[in-house]
Amino acid sequence: MRTHQLVLQWIEDQLSSGDLTLGGRLPAERSLAEQLHVSRTSVREAIRVMEAMGVVRAGVGSGPDAGTVVIADPTAALGSALRLHVATSHLPVKDVVETRVLLESWAASRADPDAPALAEAAHLLEQMENCAGTEEFLALDVRFHLALADAAGNAVVSAMMGSLREAIQAYAGRITGSLPDWDATAARLRAEHRGILAAIKNGDGGSAARLVADHIEGYYAEAGLGTAGLCGQWPRG
């Protein structure tokens, strides 16, 4: 079970027992991590996913607005996310790639250069620089793309990307065997990530949209899946 599902189950149990109510705050990351026997990083990522799903609102800083607040019944949100995940697992790779290009190009073109999510994206890039395993790299890669989508500030786009994350990682992992040289591919992907992030931070949404479309399509095209051509739909400048 994924960590966000563990946290959702914990919330459901707490709501059922009356120990937590809508509008109530979750325990601190350290406390929740200890209760669920997972890392604080996993809890932080789970909260980000649940925020995209509309289950919680994560506050920052200190005072009455700090902490993570339960704002919706998690059952409906989890059901929607799982239905989308099941559906995407049976769709052609090309359809998922097209959806990514549409969503992520739009998000990149409208991302706020000062969005906090970009700091997370930069941190993930650092982790990818020292990443040895393919599976770990792809997991970080998906998180990087989700962070870029979050920077656009559109809750629906963030929720859709969050629901697609497992399908994206699964497809990306399955085609690594078709790549001629994974190390060379990983180096290219890292360079492209840096270019996308730089364009967003420089406020060049048009270039960011084009770069992210080329980046997504290029990976699948390199594996011989022939998905190139969509990026021409986006403004080049």
GIQUI-V63163 format. One record per pair of residues at least 24 apart in sequence whose ideal C-beta (glycine too) atoms are under 7 Angstrom apart, sorted by the first residue. I is the first residue (numbers start at 1). GAP is how many residues later the second one is. D is the distance in whole Angstrom. If there is no record, write none. Layout:
((I & GAP & D) (I & GAP & D))
This chain:
((3 & 35 & 5) (3 & 39 & 4) (3 & 40 & 7) (3 & 42 & 7) (3 & 43 & 4) (4 & 42 & 4) (4 & 45 & 4) (4 & 46 & 6) (6 & 30 & 5) (6 & 32 & 7) (7 & 29 & 7) (7 & 36 & 7) (7 & 39 & 4) (7 & 43 & 7) (8 & 42 & 7) (8 & 47 & 7) (8 & 66 & 5) (8 & 70 & 5) (10 & 26 & 6) (11 & 59 & 6) (11 & 63 & 5) (12 & 62 & 6) (12 & 63 & 7) (20 & 50 & 6) (22 & 48 & 6) (22 & 49 & 7) (23 & 46 & 6) (23 & 47 & 7) (24 & 46 & 6) (25 & 42 & 4) (25 & 43 & 6) (25 & 44 & 5) (26 & 30 & 7) (26 & 41 & 7) (26 & 42 & 4) (26 & 44 & 7) (49 & 113 & 5) (52 & 106 & 4) (52 & 107 & 5) (52 & 110 & 4) (53 & 24 & 4) (53 & 28 & 6) (53 & 106 & 6) (53 & 109 & 6) (54 & 101 & 7) (54 & 105 & 7) (81 & 82 & 5) (84 & 79 & 4) (85 & 78 & 6) (85 & 81 & 6) (85 & 82 & 6) (88 & 76 & 6) (88 & 79 & 4) (89 & 78 & 6) (93 & 78 & 5) (93 & 127 & 7) (93 & 132 & 6) (94 & 131 & 7) (94 & 133 & 5) (96 & 71 & 6) (96 & 72 & 7) (96 & 75 & 6) (97 & 119 & 6) (97 & 120 & 7) (97 & 123 & 5) (97 & 130 & 5) (98 & 132 & 6) (100 & 68 & 7) (100 & 116 & 5) (101 & 112 & 5) (101 & 115 & 5) (101 & 116 & 7) (101 & 129 & 5) (101 & 130 & 7) (103 & 46 & 7) (103 & 54 & 6) (103 & 57 & 6) (103 & 58 & 6) (104 & 41 & 6) (104 & 44 & 7) (104 & 45 & 6) (104 & 108 & 5) (104 & 112 & 7) (105 & 104 & 4) (105 & 107 & 6) (105 & 108 & 5) (105 & 129 & 5) (107 & 41 & 6) (107 & 42 & 4) (107 & 45 & 4) (107 & 50 & 6) (108 & 40 & 6) (108 & 88 & 7) (108 & 92 & 6) (108 & 97 & 7) (108 & 100 & 4) (108 & 101 & 5) (108 & 104 & 5) (109 & 96 & 4) (109 & 97 & 6) (109 & 99 & 6) (109 & 100 & 4) (110 & 42 & 5) (110 & 95 & 6) (111 & 37 & 6) (111 & 40 & 4) (111 & 41 & 5) (111 & 89 & 5) (111 & 94 & 7) (111 & 97 & 7) (112 & 39 & 6) (112 & 41 & 6) (113 & 87 & 6) (113 & 88 & 5) (113 & 90 & 5) (115 & 36 & 4) (115 & 38 & 7) (117 & 30 & 5) (117 & 33 & 4) (117 & 34 & 4) (118 & 33 & 5) (118 & 79 & 7) (118 & 82 & 7) (118 & 83 & 6) (120 & 27 & 5) (121 & 26 & 4) (121 & 27 & 6) (121 & 76 & 6) (122 & 75 & 7) (125 & 68 & 6) (125 & 69 & 6) (125 & 72 & 7) (128 & 62 & 6) (129 & 61 & 7) (134 & 42 & 6) (134 & 48 & 6) (135 & 38 & 7) (137 & 49 & 6) (138 & 31 & 5) (138 & 34 & 5) (138 & 35 & 6) (139 & 30 & 6) (141 & 48 & 7) (142 & 26 & 6) (142 & 27 & 5) (144 & 49 & 6) (148 & 48 & 7) (151 & 49 & 7) (175 & 45 & 7) (175 & 48 & 4) (175 & 50 & 7) (178 & 45 & 4) (178 & 46 & 6) (179 & 43 & 6) (179 & 44 & 6) (185 & 37 & 6) (189 & 30 & 7) (206 & 29 & 5) (206 & 30 & 7) (206 & 31 & 5) (209 & 25 & 5) (209 & 26 & 7) (210 & 24 & 6) (210 & 26 & 5))
